[in-house]
Amino acid sequence: MADDLLTAPRNGATDETDTPKGRVEIDDVVIRFKGRHGPVTALSRTSHVLEPGTFTALIGPSGCGKSTLMNAIAGFVTPSEGSLRLDGRPIAGPSPEVGVIFQQYALFPWFTALDNVRYGLKQFGLPRREEIDRARAALAEVGLEAHADKYPQQLSGGMKQRVAIARTFAVGPKVLLLDEPFGALDAQTRLVMHELLLNIWRKHRATVLFVTHDVDEALLLSDHVQVMSQAPGRLIRHYHLTQQRPRAFSRSGSDLLEIRDEILELLHPKTDLADSL
């Protein structure tokens, strides 16, 4: 029953085609902000396509524009030039079709876990019983059915992030954007959250863009890794990963080690000591 609740079309809508949904087109996008001394380019001209159902990690130096690009896809930022489209339609603002998960959870402290998940469903005008059932099903999917009545302050960091994931997937987004969602968690909890995220992604097949500073995390989770340059950022390298999951950095996975070394070199180029003297 939980699966039916989470995958049922919203508001009685039905799909007329089996064409995969969640294709994001980034077409010659440039993003500038007003600075103290004039316009500042936060993202250089960028073009890319996120194909439906793929898992892409976006990695680059701090301040290179990773989060800016993610916020533009989410509809929070309007490009200065170029266009963004979801399934052929312009992205003109925030939409329930694009879910966003941040590092800081963004939970309402005065709501229980269940009510935090329910909050994301309010926009659809569902009957109260269906709203509650869908929220409970989403919490069950992340292993928190027994904690539905707890408040955020009663939950660990990993549990709070599970609530945020449940809230997002309960809405049924075509695209999921994650901005360093596990950066505040300890190493062991991060590994658990990696497995949880991959399991939910395999089931729902939303198109994922995962922003991270962690090269290992990018390589262990994603189908594709996009590397950005120093600010103003642009995409400079793409890696298509075909290794079976779960992955590990070992001799049998030496190609992953080679890719990791290449990415680290791109992010932190080696300089000749003699040149700096």
PAZAPA-4460 file (N, C-alpha, C; in steps of 0.05 Angstrom, whole numbers, plus 32768, in hexadecimal, padded with zeros to 4 digits):
% residues 277
    n_x    n_y    n_z   ca_x   ca_y   ca_z    c_x    c_y    c_z   seq   type   mol
   8011   7FE8   8000   8000   8000   8000   8011   8019   8000     1      M     A
   8028   8018   800F   8039   8030   8010   8043   8037   7FF5     2      A     A
   804B   8023   7FE5   8055   8028   7FCA   8040   8036   7FB9     3      D     A
   8027   802C   7FBB   8011   8038   7FAC   800D   8055   7FB3     4      D     A
   800F   805B   7FCD   800A   8077   7FD6   8020   8089   7FCB     5      L     A
   8038   807F   7FCB   804E   8091   7FC3   8050   8094   7FA5     6      L     A
   8045   8082   7F95   8048   8084   7F78   802E   808B   7F6A     7      T     A
   8019   808E   7F79   7FFF   8095   7F6D   8000   80B1   7F61     8      A     A
   7FF5   80B6   7F49   7FF5   80D0   7F3D   7FE7   80E4   7F4F     9      P     A
   7FF1   80FC   7F50   7FE6   8111   7F60   7FCC   811B   7F54    10      R     A
   7FB9   8121   7F66   7F9F   812D   7F5E   7F92   811E   7F47    11      N     A
   7F95   8104   7F47   7F87   80F3   7F33   7F93   80F4   7F18    12      G     A
   7FAA   8101   7F14   7FB6   8103   7EF9   7FC0   80E8   7EF0    13      A     A
   7FC0   80E3   7ED7   7FCB   80CA   7ECC   7FDE   80D1   7EB6    14      T     A
   7FF3   80C0   7EB3   8006   80C4   7E9D   7FFB   80B8   7E84    15      D     A
   7FFD   80C7   7E6E   7FF4   80BE   7E54   800A   80B0   7E44    16      E     A
   8022   80B1   7E4E   8039   80A6   7E40   804C   809A   7E54    17      T     A
   805C   8087   7E4B   8071   807C   7E5C   808C   808A   7E58    18      D     A
   808C   80A1   7E4A   80A4   80B0   7E45   80B0   80B8   7E60    19      T     A
   80CA   80B2   7E65   80D6   80B9   7E7F   80D4   80D7   7E84    20      P     A
   80CF   80DF   7E9D   80CC   80FB   7EA4   80E4   8103   7EB5    21      K     A
   80E9   811E   7EB5   80FF   8128   7EC5   8117   8130   7EB5    22      G     A
   8114   8137   7E9C   812B   813F   7E8B   8130   815D   7E8F    23      R     A
   8147   8164   7E98   814F   817F   7E9E   8162   8189   7E89    24      V     A
   815B   819E   7E7B   816D   81AA   7E66   8178   81C4   7E70    25      E     A
   8192   81C6   7E71   81A0   81DE   7E78   81AD   81E9   7E5F    26      I     A
   81A2   81FF   7E55   81AA   8209   7E3A   81B7   8224   7E3C    27      D     A
   81D2   8225   7E39   81E1   823E   7E38   81DA   8250   7E50    28      D     A
   81D9   8245   7E68   81D1   8254   7E7F   81E9   8263   7E8A    29      V     A
   81E4   827D   7E8F   81F7   828E   7E9D   81E8   829B   7EB4    30      V     A
   81F5   829C   7ECC   81E8   82A9   7EE3   81FA   82BE   7EEE    31      I     A
   81EF   82D6   7EF0   81FE   82EC   7EFC   81EE   82F8   7F13    32      R     A
   81FC   8302   7F27   81F0   8310   7F3D   81FB   832C   7F3F    33      F     A
   81EC   833E   7F4C   81F5   8359   7F50   820B   8359   7F66    34      K     A
   8221   8365   7F60   8237   8367   7F73   823B   8384   7F7B    35      G     A
   824C   8388   7F8E   8252   83A3   7F97   825D   83B5   7F81    36      R     A
   826D   83A8   7F70   827A   83B8   7F5A   8270   83B0   7F3F    37      H     A
   8258   83A5   7F3E   824C   839D   7F24   8244   8380   7F24    38      G     A
   823B   8376   7F0D   8232   835A   7F0B   8248   8346   7F10    39      P     A
   8242   8331   7F1E   8254   831C   7F24   824A   8302   7F18    40      V     A
   825B   82F5   7F07   8252   82DD   7EFA   8256   82C5   7F0E    41      T     A
   8240   82B9   7F15   8240   82A2   7F27   8242   8288   7F18    42      A     A
   8238   8287   7EFF   8239   826F   7EEF   823F   8277   7ED2    43      L     A
   8255   826D   7EC7   825B   8272   7EAB   8249   8262   7E99    44      S     A
   8249   8269   7E80   8237   825C   7E6C   8238   823D   7E6F    45      R     A
   8222   8232   7E74   8220   8215   7E7A   8209   8208   7E6B    46      T     A
   820F   81F1   7E5F   81FA   81E2   7E51   81FE   81C4   7E59    47      S     A
   81E8   81B7   7E5F   81E9   819B   7E67   81CC   8191   7E67    48      H     A
   81C9   8176   7E65   81AF   8169   7E68   81B1   8154   7E7D    49      V     A
   819E   8155   7E90   819B   8140   7EA4   8185   812D   7E99    50      L     A
   818C   8115   7E91   8179   8103   7E85   8167   80F7   7E9B    51      E     A
   814E   80F0   7E94   813B   80E6   7EA8   8146   80CE   7EB8    52      P     A
   8143   80CF   7ED2   814A   80B8   7EE3   8167   80B4   7EE8    53      G     A
   8179   80C7   7EDF   8195   80C4   7EE4   819D   80D1   7EFF    54      T     A
   81B4   80C8   7F09   81BE   80D3   7F22   81D9   80E1   7F1C    55      F     A
   81D9   80FB   7F1D   81F1   810B   7F16   81FB   8119   7F2F    56      T     A
   8215   8117   7F34   8223   8126   7F49   8230   813E   7F3D    57      A     A
   822E   8155   7F4A   823A   816E   7F41   824F   8175   7F56    58      L     A
   8268   8177   7F4D   827D   817C   7F60   828F   8192   7F56    59      I     A
   829A   81A2   7F68   82AC   81B8   7F60   82B6   81C7   7F78    60      G     A
   82C8   81DA   7F74   82D3   81E9   7F8A   82BD   81FA   7F98    61      P     A
   82C2   8202   7FB0   82B0   8213   7FBF   82AC   822D   7FB0    62      S     A
   8292   8235   7FAE   828C   824F   7FA1   828C   824E   7F83    63      G     A
   828D   8236   7F77   828F   8235   7F5A   8274   8237   7F4C    64      C     A
   825E   8236   7F5B   8244   8238   7F4E   8233   821F   7F4E    65      G     A
   823B   820B   7F5D   822C   81F2   7F5E   8210   81F7   7F68    66      K     A
   820E   8203   7F80   81F4   8208   7F8C   81E4   821C   7F7B    67      S     A
   81F2   822F   7F6E   81E4   8242   7F5D   81D6   8234   7F46    68      T     A
   81E4   8221   7F3A   81D7   8212   7F24   81C0   8202   7F2E    69      L     A
   81C3   81F5   7F46   81AE   81E5   7F51   8196   81F7   7F57    70      M     A
   819A   820E   7F62   8185   8220   7F69   8176   822A   7F50    71      N     A
   8184   822D   7F3A   8177   8235   7F21   8165   821E   7F17    72      A     A
   816E   8206   7F19   815D   81EF   7F10   8145   81ED   7F23    73      I     A
   8148   81F4   7F3C   8132   81F3   7F4F   811E   820A   7F4A    74      A     A
   8126   821D   7F3A   8114   8234   7F35   8118   824B   7F49    75      G     A
   812C   8249   7F5A   8131   825E   7F6E   8141   8276   7F62    76      F     A
   8150   8271   7F4D   8161   8285   7F41   815A   8286   7F23    77      V     A
   8158   829E   7F18   8152   82A1   7EFB   816C   82A6   7EEC    78      T     A
   8172   8296   7ED7   818A   829A   7EC8   818B   82B6   7EBB    79      P     A
   81A3   82C1   7EBA   81A7   82DA   7EAC   81A6   82D7   7E8E    80      S     A
   81AF   82C0   7E85   81AE   82B8   7E69   81A8   829A   7E67    81      E     A
   819E   8292   7E50   8199   8276   7E4B   817E   826D   7E57    82      G     A
   8179   8253   7E57   815F   8249   7E60   8162   822E   7E6E    83      S     A
   814F   8228   7E7F   814D   820E   7E8D   8131   8203   7E87    84      L     A
   8130   81E9   7E80   8117   81DC   7E7A   8115   81C1   7E88    85      R     A
   80FD   81BB   7E91   80F6   81A1   7E9C   80E2   8194   7E8A    86      L     A
   80E9   817E   7E7E   80D8   8170   7E6C   80CD   8183   7E56    87      D     A
   80DF   8194   7E4C   80D8   81A6   7E37   80CA   81C0   7E3E    88      G     A
   80C3   81C3   7E58   80B6   81DB   7E61   80C9   81ED   7E71    89      R     A
   80C8   8207   7E6D   80DB   8219   7E7B   80D7   8216   7E99    90      P     A
   80ED   8217   7EA8   80EC   8218   7EC5   80E9   8236   7ECC    91      I     A
   80D2   823D   7ED6   80CC   8259   7EDB   80CA   825F   7EF9    92      A     A
   80CE   824B   7F0A   80CC   8250   7F27   80CB   8235   7F35    93      G     A
   80CA   8235   7F50   80C8   821C   7F5F   80B0   820C   7F57    94      P     A
   80B2   81F2   7F58   809D   81E0   7F50   809F   81C6   7F60    95      S     A
   8088   81B9   7F66   8089   819F   7F74   8096   8189   7F63    96      P     A
   8099   818F   7F49   80A7   817B   7F38   80C5   817A   7F3D    97      E     A
   80CF   818E   7F4A   80EB   8190   7F51   80EE   8191   7F6F    98      V     A
   80F8   817C   7F7C   80FC   817B   7F98   8118   8183   7F9F    99      G     A
   811B   8190   7FB6   8136   819A   7FBF   813B   8191   7FDC   100      V     A
   8152   8186   7FE1   815A   817E   7FFC   8174   818C   8002   101      I     A
   8174   819A   8019   818C   81A9   8021   819A   819B   8038   102      F     A
   81B2   81A5   803E   81C2   8199   8054   81B5   819E   806F   103      Q     A
   81A7   81B4   8072   819C   81BC   808D   817F   81B3   8092   104      Q     A
   8176   81A0   8082   815C   8192   8087   8143   81A3   8081   105      Y     A
   8143   81BC   808A   812D   81CF   8085   8112   81C3   8090   106      A     A
   8113   81B8   80A8   80FB   81AD   80B4   80EF   81C2   80C7   107      L     A
   80D4   81C1   80CA   80C7   81D3   80DC   80C9   81C7   80F8   108      F     A
   80D6   81D4   810C   80DA   81C8   8126   80C0   81C4   8136   109      P     A
   80AB   81D3   812F   8091   81D1   813D   807F   81BB   8131   110      W     A
   8088   81AE   811C   8079   8198   810F   8086   817D   8116   111      F     A
   8076   8168   8119   8081   814D   811C   808D   8145   8101   112      T     A
   809B   812E   8101   80A5   8123   80E8   808F   811F   80D4   113      A     A
   8078   8114   80DD   8061   810F   80CB   8057   8129   80C0   114      L     A
   8054   813E   80D0   8049   8157   80C7   805C   8166   80B5   115      D     A
   8076   8162   80B9   808A   816D   80A7   8087   8161   808B   116      N     A
   8082   8147   8089   807E   813B   806F   8063   8143   8064   117      V     A
   804F   8145   8074   8034   814D   806B   8035   8169   805F   118      R     A
   8046   817A   806A   8047   8196   8061   804C   8198   8043   119      Y     A
   805E   8187   8039   8064   8187   801C   804D   817F   800B   120      G     A
   8039   8171   8017   8022   8167   8007   800B   817B   8008   121      L     A
   800C   8190   8018   7FF6   81A2   801B   7FEE   81AF   8001   122      K     A
   8001   81B3   7FEF   7FFC   81C2   7FD6   7FEA   81B3   7FC3   123      Q     A
   7FE6   8199   7FC8   7FD6   818A   7FB5   7FB8   8187   7FBD   124      F     A
   7FB1   8192   7FD5   7F95   8191   7FDD   7F8A   8175   7FE0   125      G     A
   7F9B   8163   7FEA   7F92   8147   7FEE   7F80   8144   8006   126      L     A
   7F6E   8130   8006   7F5F   812B   801E   7F72   8125   8036   127      P     A
   7F6A   812D   804E   7F7B   812B   8065   7F85   810F   8069   128      R     A
   7F74   80FB   8066   7F7C   80DF   806A   7F91   80D7   8056   129      R     A
   7F8E   80DF   803D   7FA1   80D7   8028   7FBC   80E5   802E   130      E     A
   7FBA   80FE   8037   7FD2   810D   803D   7FE2   80FF   8053   131      E     A
   7FD4   80F7   8068   7FE1   80E9   807E   7FED   80CE   8075   132      I     A
   7FDD   80BF   8066   7FE6   80A5   805C   7FFF   80A8   804B   133      D     A
   8000   80BB   8039   8017   80BF   8028   802F   80C7   8038   134      R     A
   802B   80D8   804D   8041   80E1   805D   804C   80C9   806D   135      A     A
   803B   80B9   8078   8044   80A1   8087   8052   808E   8075   136      R     A
   8049   808A   805D   8056   8078   804A   8072   8082   8043   137      A     A
   8075   809D   8040   808F   80A8   803A   80A2   80A4   8052   138      A     A
   8098   80A8   806A   80A9   80A3   8082   80B1   8086   8084   139      L     A
   809F   8074   807D   80A5   8057   807E   80BB   8050   806A   140      A     A
   80BB   805E   8054   80CE   8059   803F   80EB   8060   8048   141      E     A
   80ED   8073   805A   8108   807B   8064   810D   806F   8080   142      V     A
   80FC   805D   8088   8100   804F   80A2   80F9   805F   80BB   143      G     A
   80E7   8072   80B8   80E0   8083   80CF   80C3   8080   80D8   144      L     A
   80B6   806B   80D0   8099   8068   80D7   8095   8069   80F5   145      E     A
   80A8   805F   8104   80A5   805E   8121   80AB   8079   812E   146      A     A
   80B4   808D   811E   80BC   80A7   8129   80AA   80BD   811E   147      H     A
   8093   80B6   8113   8082   80CA   8106   8079   80E0   8119   148      A     A
   8076   80DB   8132   806C   80EF   8145   8081   80FE   8154   149      D     A
   809A   80FA   814C   80B0   8108   815A   80B5   8123   814C   150      K     A
   80BF   8136   815B   80C6   8150   8151   80E4   8150   8148   151      Y     A
   80EC   8162   8136   8108   8162   812C   811D   8162   8142   152      P     A
   8118   8170   8158   812C   8171   816E   812F   8156   817C   153      Q     A
   811D   8144   8177   811F   8129   8182   812C   8115   816F   154      Q     A
   8135   811F   8158   8140   810E   8144   815E   8113   8140   155      L     A
   816D   80FF   8138   8189   8103   8131   818B   8111   8116   156      S     A
   81A4   8119   810F   81A8   8127   80F6   81A0   8115   80DE   157      G     A
   81A7   80FC   80DF   81A0   80EA   80C9   8182   80E6   80C7   158      G     A
   8174   80E5   80DE   8157   80E1   80DE   8149   80FA   80D3   159      M     A
   8154   8112   80DA   8149   812A   80CF   814B   812B   80B0   160      K     A
   8162   8122   80A6   8165   8121   8089   8153   810D   807C   161      Q     A
   814D   80F7   808A   813A   80E3   8080   811E   80F0   807E   162      R     A
   8117   8100   8092   80FD   810E   8090   80FC   8120   8078   163      V     A
   8112   812F   8073   8114   8141   805C   8111   8131   8042   164      A     A
   811E   811A   8041   811C   8109   8029   80FF   80FF   8025   165      I     A
   80F3   80F6   803B   80D7   80EC   803A   80C5   8103   8031   166      A     A
   80C8   811B   803B   80B7   8131   8034   80B9   8137   8016   167      R     A
   80D1   8135   800B   80D5   813B   7FEF   80CA   8126   7FDD   168      T     A
   80CF   810C   7FE4   80C5   80F7   7FD2   80A7   80F2   7FD5   169      F     A
   809B   80FB   7FEB   807E   80F8   7FEE   806F   8108   7FD9   170      A     A
   807B   811E   7FCF   806F   812F   7FBB   8072   8123   7F9F   171      V     A
   8084   8110   7F9C   8088   8103   7F82   8096   8115   7F6D   172      G     A
   80AD   8120   7F74   80BB   8132   7F61   80C7   8122   7F49   173      P     A
   80C8   8130   7F32   80D6   8124   7F1B   80F4   8127   7F1E   174      K     A
   80FC   813D   7F2B   8119   8144   7F2E   811E   8148   7F4C   175      V     A
   8135   813E   7F55   813D   8142   7F71   8158   814F   7F71   176      L     A
   815A   8166   7F7F   8173   8175   7F81   817C   8173   7F9E   177      L     A
   8195   816B   7FA2   819F   8168   7FBD   81B9   8179   7FC0   178      L     A
   81B9   818C   7FD3   81CF   819E   7FD7   81DF   8195   7FEF   179      D     A
   81F3   8185   7FEB   8204   817B   8001   81F3   8171   8018   180      E     A
   81E0   815F   8013   81CC   8157   8027   81D8   8148   803F   181      P     A
   81EF   813B   803C   81FA   812B   8051   8214   8138   805D   182      F     A
   8219   8150   8056   8232   815D   805F   8235   8161   807C   183      G     A
   821E   8163   808B   821F   8167   80A8   821E   814D   80B8   184      A     A
   821E   8136   80AA   821B   811D   80B8   8236   810F   80BC   185      L     A
   8238   80FE   80D0   8251   80EF   80D5   8254   80DA   80BF   186      D     A
   826C   80CF   80BD   8273   80BD   80A7   8261   80A5   80A6   187      A     A
   825C   8099   80BD   824C   8080   80BD   822F   8086   80B5   188      Q     A
   8224   809C   80BF   8208   80A3   80B7   8207   80AA   8099   189      T     A
   821B   80B7   808F   821C   80BD   8072   821A   80A4   8061   190      R     A
   8228   808F   8069   8227   8076   805A   820B   806A   805A   191      L     A
   81FE   806B   8071   81E2   8062   8073   81D0   8072   8061   192      V     A
   81D4   808C   8061   81C3   809E   8051   81C8   809A   8034   193      M     A
   81E1   8094   802C   81E7   808E   8010   81D6   8077   8006   194      H     A
   81D6   8061   8016   81C7   8049   800F   81A9   804F   800E   195      E     A
   819F   805E   8021   8183   8065   8021   817B   8075   8009   196      L     A
   818B   8089   8002   8185   809A   7FEB   8185   808A   7FD1   197      L     A
   8199   8079   7FCE   819A   8068   7FB6   8182   8056   7FB3   198      L     A
   817A   804A   7FCA   8163   8038   7FC9   8149   8047   7FC1   199      N     A
   8145   805F   7FCC   812D   806E   7FC5   812F   8078   7FA8   200      I     A
   8146   8080   7F9F   814A   8089   7F84   8144   8072   7F70   201      W     A
   814E   805A   7F76   8149   8043   7F64   812B   803E   7F62   202      R     A
   811C   8042   7F77   8100   803D   7F77   80F0   8053   7F68   203      K     A
   80F7   806C   7F6D   80E7   8082   7F61   80F2   808C   7F47   204      H     A
   810C   8089   7F43   811A   8091   7F2A   8116   80AE   7F23   205      R     A
   8116   80BF   7F37   8117   80DC   7F32   8133   80E2   7F26   206      A     A
   8134   80F8   7F17   814E   8101   7F0D   815C   8110   7F24   207      T     A
   8174   8107   7F2A   8182   8112   7F42   819A   8123   7F3A   208      V     A
   819C   813B   7F46   81B4   814B   7F44   81BE   814E   7F61   209      L     A
   81D6   8143   7F67   81E1   8142   7F82   81F9   8153   7F84   210      F     A
   81F7   816A   7F92   820E   817C   7F95   821E   8174   7FAD   211      V     A
   8238   8171   7FA9   824A   8168   7FBF   8266   8173   7FBB   212      T     A
   8275   8175   7FD2   8291   817B   7FD1   82A2   8161   7FD3   213      H     A
   8294   814B   7FD8   82A2   8132   7FDF   82A5   8121   7FC5   214      D     A
   82BD   811E   7FBB   82C2   810F   7FA3   82BA   80F2   7FA6   215      V     A
   82C1   80E6   7FBD   82BA   80CA   7FC1   829C   80C6   7FC1   216      D     A
   828D   80D8   7FCE   8270   80D7   7FCF   8265   80D8   7FB3   217      E     A
   826F   80EA   7FA2   8266   80EC   7F87   826A   80D2   7F77   218      A     A
   8281   80C6   7F7A   8288   80AE   7F6B   8279   8096   7F75   219      L     A
   8273   8094   7F8E   8265   807D   7F99   8247   807D   7F93   220      L     A
   823C   8095   7F8F   821F   8097   7F8C   8215   809A   7F70   221      L     A
   8223   80A8   7F5F   8217   80B2   7F46   821C   80A1   7F2D   222      S     A
   820B   80A7   7F19   820F   809C   7EFE   8222   80AE   7EEE   223      D     A
   8220   80C8   7EF4   822F   80DC   7EE6   823B   80EF   7EFA   224      H     A
   8254   80F7   7EF5   8261   810C   7F05   8268   8123   7EF3   225      V     A
   825E   813B   7EFA   8265   8153   7EEC   8277   8164   7EFD   226      Q     A
   828E   816C   7EF3   82A2   817B   7F02   82A1   8198   7EF8   227      V     A
   82A0   81AB   7F0B   829F   81C7   7F04   82BA   81D4   7F0A   228      M     A
   82BF   81EA   7EFB   82D8   81F9   7EFE   82D6   820C   7F15   229      S     A
   82EC   821A   7F1A   82EC   822F   7F2E   82D8   8245   7F24   230      Q     A
   82CF   8256   7F37   82BD   826B   7F30   82C9   827F   7F1C   231      A     A
   82B8   8289   7F0A   829C   8282   7F05   829B   8266   7EF9   232      P     A
   828B   8254   7F04   828B   8238   7EFE   8281   8232   7EE2   233      G     A
   828B   821C   7ED7   8281   8210   7EBF   8287   81F3   7EC0   234      R     A
   8279   81E3   7EB1   827E   81C6   7EB1   8297   81C0   7EA0   235      L     A
   82AA   81B3   7EAC   82C3   81AE   7E9E   82C9   8190   7E99   236      I     A
   82BC   817E   7EA6   82C1   8162   7EA2   82A9   8151   7EAA   237      R     A
   82A3   813D   7E9A   828D   812B   7EA0   8297   810E   7EA1   238      H     A
   828E   8100   7EB5   8295   80E3   7EB8   827B   80D3   7EB9   239      Y     A
   8279   80BF   7EA8   8262   80AD   7EA9   826B   8093   7EB7   240      H     A
   8260   808D   7ECD   8267   8076   7EDE   8255   805F   7ED8   241      L     A
   8261   8048   7ED1   8251   8030   7ECA   8256   801A   7EDE   242      T     A
   8266   801E   7EF2   826C   8009   7F06   8253   8003   7F16   243      Q     A
   824F   7FE9   7F1C   8238   7FE0   7F2B   823B   7FEB   7F48   244      Q     A
   8224   7FF2   7F54   8223   7FF9   7F70   821D   7FE0   7F80   245      R     A
   8226   7FDE   7F99   8236   7FF2   7FA8   8253   7FF3   7F9E   246      P     A
   825F   800A   7F9E   827A   800E   7F94   828D   8011   7FAB   247      R     A
   82A6   800C   7FA5   82BB   800F   7FB9   82D5   8017   7FAB   248      A     A
   82E6   8025   7FBA   8300   802D   7FB0   8314   8017   7FB7   249      F     A
   8319   8006   7FA4   832B   7FEF   7FA9   833A   7FE9   7F8F   250      S     A
   834B   7FD4   7F90   8359   7FCD   7F78   8346   7FC4   7F62   251      R     A
   8331   7FB6   7F6A   831D   7FAD   7F56   830E   7FC5   7F4A   252      S     A
   830E   7FDB   7F59   8301   7FF3   7F4F   8315   8009   7F49   253      G     A
   832C   8001   7F3D   8342   8014   7F38   833A   802A   7F26   254      S     A
   8326   8026   7F14   831E   803B   7F02   8311   8052   7F12   255      D     A
   8303   804B   7F28   82F8   8060   7F3A   830E   8070   7F47   256      L     A
   8324   8062   7F4F   833A   8070   7F5B   8347   8083   7F47   257      L     A
   8349   807B   7F2D   8354   808C   7F19   8343   80A5   7F14   258      E     A
   8328   80A0   7F13   8316   80B7   7F10   8318   80CA   7F27   259      I     A
   8319   80BE   7F40   831C   80CF   7F57   8334   80E1   7F56   260      R     A
   834B   80D5   7F4E   8364   80E5   7F4B   8361   80FB   7F36   261      D     A
   8354   80F4   7F20   8350   8109   7F0B   833F   8120   7F15   262      E     A
   8329   811A   7F23   8318   812F   7F2D   8326   8140   7F42   263      I     A
   8335   8133   7F54   8344   8142   7F68   8358   8154   7F5B   264      L     A
   8364   814C   7F45   8377   815C   7F37   8369   8174   7F2A   265      E     A
   8351   816F   7F20   8342   8185   7F14   833A   819A   7F29   266      L     A
   8333   8190   7F41   832A   81A2   7F56   8341   81B0   7F64   267      L     A
   8358   81A2   7F65   836F   81AD   7F73   8388   81A8   7F62   268      H     A
   838B   81B8   7F4D   83A2   81B4   7F3A   83BD   81B6   7F49   269      P     A
   83CF   81A4   7F42   83E9   81A5   7F4E   83FA   81BB   7F41   270      K     A
   8409   81C9   7F51   841A   81DE   7F47   8437   81D6   7F4B   271      T     A
   8447   81E0   7F38   8464   81DA   7F3A   8470   81EC   7F4F   272      D     A
   847D   81E0   7F63   8488   81EF   7F79   849B   8204   7F6F   273      L     A
   84AA   81FE   7F5A   84BE   8211   7F50   84B0   822A   7F45   274      A     A
   8497   8226   7F3A   8489   823D   7F2F   847F   8250   7F45   275      D     A
   847D   8246   7F5D   8473   8257   7F73   8489   8265   7F82   276      S     A
   84A2   825E   7F7C   84B9   826A   7F8B   84C2   8284   7F7E   277      L     A
***
